[in-house]
Amino acid sequence: MLSIFVLLVVLPILLWPKLIAIGAVMLLLVRIITLWRNRQHQELLFNRENDSWQLSGPQGWQELRLKSDQFVTARLVIIYFKTPKGSVIKRVITRDVMTTADHHKLRVLLPARSH
């Protein structure tokens, strides 16, 4: 982000487009910081009985179904869910947010449950 700001200042661009671009970058940075500060802790649980997932949030617990396409690597898991209303929820889970054993269990569970 800093490099974009420096490039905008250094590049030979007309003054008004340069000021507009700098303002847009600053607004984007403020928006990112605001979203980061207002983030909320969420908990994701798997229910083996009915093969469903539950996600905690500001509205309480939400029932979710796992979609068929998942992205799983050793360090990163991207899970795609479908709500009962039909909207898609995506969650990115990195290796450092849970124990290594739990992350491994999740990586094994997802391909087995998503087909």
C-alpha positions as YAML, in Angstrom:
chain: A
units: angstrom
residues:
- id: 1
  name: MET
  ca: [0.00, 0.00, 0.00]
- id: 2
  name: LEU
  ca: [2.88, 2.31, 0.81]
- id: 3
  name: SER
  ca: [4.53, 1.57, -2.53]
- id: 4
  name: ILE
  ca: [1.34, 2.58, -4.38]
- id: 5
  name: PHE
  ca: [1.26, 5.84, -2.45]
- id: 6
  name: VAL
  ca: [4.95, 6.54, -3.24]
- id: 7
  name: LEU
  ca: [4.44, 5.77, -6.93]
- id: 8
  name: LEU
  ca: [1.51, 8.15, -7.11]
- id: 9
  name: VAL
  ca: [3.58, 10.93, -5.60]
- id: 10
  name: VAL
  ca: [6.69, 10.30, -7.75]
- id: 11
  name: LEU
  ca: [5.14, 9.55, -11.17]
- id: 12
  name: PRO
  ca: [4.77, 12.47, -13.58]
- id: 13
  name: ILE
  ca: [0.98, 12.63, -13.56]
- id: 14
  name: LEU
  ca: [-1.10, 15.78, -13.73]
- id: 15
  name: LEU
  ca: [-1.86, 17.28, -10.33]
- id: 16
  name: TRP
  ca: [-5.65, 16.69, -10.20]
- id: 17
  name: PRO
  ca: [-5.56, 13.02, -11.26]
- id: 18
  name: LYS
  ca: [-2.68, 12.51, -8.84]
- id: 19
  name: LEU
  ca: [-4.63, 14.04, -5.94]
- id: 20
  name: ILE
  ca: [-7.74, 12.01, -6.80]
- id: 21
  name: ALA
  ca: [-5.72, 8.79, -6.92]
- id: 22
  name: ILE
  ca: [-3.97, 9.57, -3.62]
- id: 23
  name: GLY
  ca: [-7.36, 10.31, -2.05]
- id: 24
  name: ALA
  ca: [-8.79, 7.01, -3.35]
- id: 25
  name: VAL
  ca: [-5.83, 5.07, -1.94]
- id: 26
  name: MET
  ca: [-6.22, 6.81, 1.42]
- id: 27
  name: LEU
  ca: [-9.98, 6.02, 1.49]
- id: 28
  name: LEU
  ca: [-9.24, 2.38, 0.68]
- id: 29
  name: LEU
  ca: [-6.68, 2.23, 3.49]
- id: 30
  name: VAL
  ca: [-9.15, 3.76, 5.97]
- id: 31
  name: ARG
  ca: [-11.81, 1.24, 4.89]
- id: 32
  name: ILE
  ca: [-9.42, -1.69, 5.35]
- id: 33
  name: ILE
  ca: [-8.42, -0.50, 8.82]
- id: 34
  name: THR
  ca: [-12.07, 0.04, 9.80]
- id: 35
  name: LEU
  ca: [-13.05, -3.46, 8.69]
- id: 36
  name: TRP
  ca: [-10.06, -4.93, 10.53]
- id: 37
  name: ARG
  ca: [-10.97, -3.15, 13.78]
- id: 38
  name: ASN
  ca: [-14.65, -4.16, 13.58]
- id: 39
  name: ARG
  ca: [-14.03, -7.84, 12.85]
- id: 40
  name: GLN
  ca: [-15.82, -10.29, 15.10]
- id: 41
  name: HIS
  ca: [-14.79, -13.64, 16.46]
- id: 42
  name: GLN
  ca: [-16.59, -16.52, 14.77]
- id: 43
  name: GLU
  ca: [-16.72, -20.18, 15.64]
- id: 44
  name: LEU
  ca: [-17.30, -22.95, 13.11]
- id: 45
  name: LEU
  ca: [-18.64, -26.32, 14.29]
- id: 46
  name: PHE
  ca: [-19.31, -29.57, 12.44]
- id: 47
  name: ASN
  ca: [-22.33, -31.69, 13.44]
- id: 48
  name: ARG
  ca: [-21.73, -35.35, 12.52]
- id: 49
  name: GLU
  ca: [-25.33, -36.39, 13.20]
- id: 50
  name: ASN
  ca: [-26.92, -34.45, 10.34]
- id: 51
  name: ASP
  ca: [-23.73, -33.69, 8.35]
- id: 52
  name: SER
  ca: [-24.15, -29.93, 8.74]
- id: 53
  name: TRP
  ca: [-22.01, -27.03, 9.87]
- id: 54
  name: GLN
  ca: [-22.85, -24.20, 12.25]
- id: 55
  name: LEU
  ca: [-21.27, -20.75, 12.20]
- id: 56
  name: SER
  ca: [-21.55, -18.32, 15.09]
- id: 57
  name: GLY
  ca: [-21.94, -14.66, 14.29]
- id: 58
  name: PRO
  ca: [-23.67, -11.47, 15.37]
- id: 59
  name: GLN
  ca: [-27.10, -12.98, 14.58]
- id: 60
  name: GLY
  ca: [-26.40, -16.16, 16.56]
- id: 61
  name: TRP
  ca: [-25.78, -19.62, 15.14]
- id: 62
  name: GLN
  ca: [-26.39, -20.18, 11.45]
- id: 63
  name: GLU
  ca: [-26.94, -23.62, 9.88]
- id: 64
  name: LEU
  ca: [-24.79, -24.21, 6.77]
- id: 65
  name: ARG
  ca: [-24.29, -26.93, 4.16]
- id: 66
  name: LEU
  ca: [-20.91, -27.66, 2.61]
- id: 67
  name: LYS
  ca: [-20.64, -26.99, -1.12]
- id: 68
  name: SER
  ca: [-18.86, -29.44, -3.39]
- id: 69
  name: ASP
  ca: [-15.92, -27.18, -4.30]
- id: 70
  name: GLN
  ca: [-13.29, -26.60, -1.59]
- id: 71
  name: PHE
  ca: [-9.71, -25.31, -1.72]
- id: 72
  name: VAL
  ca: [-7.36, -27.26, 0.54]
- id: 73
  name: THR
  ca: [-3.57, -26.96, 0.82]
- id: 74
  name: ALA
  ca: [-1.13, -27.68, 3.64]
- id: 75
  name: ARG
  ca: [-1.23, -24.09, 4.89]
- id: 76
  name: LEU
  ca: [-4.57, -22.76, 3.68]
- id: 77
  name: VAL
  ca: [-8.17, -23.97, 3.61]
- id: 78
  name: ILE
  ca: [-10.97, -22.08, 1.87]
- id: 79
  name: ILE
  ca: [-14.39, -23.48, 2.70]
- id: 80
  name: TYR
  ca: [-17.51, -22.69, 0.68]
- id: 81
  name: PHE
  ca: [-20.89, -23.03, 2.41]
- id: 82
  name: LYS
  ca: [-24.46, -22.61, 1.27]
- id: 83
  name: THR
  ca: [-27.07, -21.14, 3.60]
- id: 84
  name: PRO
  ca: [-30.70, -22.34, 3.68]
- id: 85
  name: LYS
  ca: [-31.62, -19.13, 1.82]
- id: 86
  name: GLY
  ca: [-29.23, -20.04, -1.01]
- id: 87
  name: SER
  ca: [-26.45, -17.52, -0.46]
- id: 88
  name: VAL
  ca: [-22.81, -18.61, -0.42]
- id: 89
  name: ILE
  ca: [-20.50, -17.99, 2.53]
- id: 90
  name: LYS
  ca: [-16.75, -18.33, 2.15]
- id: 91
  name: ARG
  ca: [-14.32, -18.73, 5.05]
- id: 92
  name: VAL
  ca: [-10.53, -18.68, 4.83]
- id: 93
  name: ILE
  ca: [-8.73, -20.69, 7.50]
- id: 94
  name: THR
  ca: [-4.96, -20.43, 7.73]
- id: 95
  name: ARG
  ca: [-2.74, -22.84, 9.56]
- id: 96
  name: ASP
  ca: [-1.94, -20.43, 12.39]
- id: 97
  name: VAL
  ca: [-5.52, -19.97, 13.65]
- id: 98
  name: MET
  ca: [-5.85, -23.50, 15.01]
- id: 99
  name: THR
  ca: [-3.67, -26.31, 16.27]
- id: 100
  name: THR
  ca: [-1.74, -28.36, 13.73]
- id: 101
  name: ALA
  ca: [-3.75, -31.48, 14.59]
- id: 102
  name: ASP
  ca: [-7.10, -29.68, 14.17]
- id: 103
  name: HIS
  ca: [-5.97, -28.16, 10.89]
- id: 104
  name: HIS
  ca: [-4.96, -31.61, 9.64]
- id: 105
  name: LYS
  ca: [-8.35, -33.05, 10.69]
- id: 106
  name: LEU
  ca: [-10.11, -30.26, 8.80]
- id: 107
  name: ARG
  ca: [-8.03, -30.88, 5.67]
- id: 108
  name: VAL
  ca: [-8.93, -34.58, 5.80]
- id: 109
  name: LEU
  ca: [-12.61, -33.98, 6.61]
- id: 110
  name: LEU
  ca: [-13.38, -31.49, 3.84]
- id: 111
  name: PRO
  ca: [-12.63, -33.60, 0.75]
- id: 112
  name: ALA
  ca: [-14.42, -36.58, 2.32]
- id: 113
  name: ARG
  ca: [-17.60, -34.56, 3.09]
- id: 114
  name: SER
  ca: [-17.78, -32.31, 0.02]
- id: 115
  name: HIS
  ca: [-18.54, -35.01, -2.60]
...
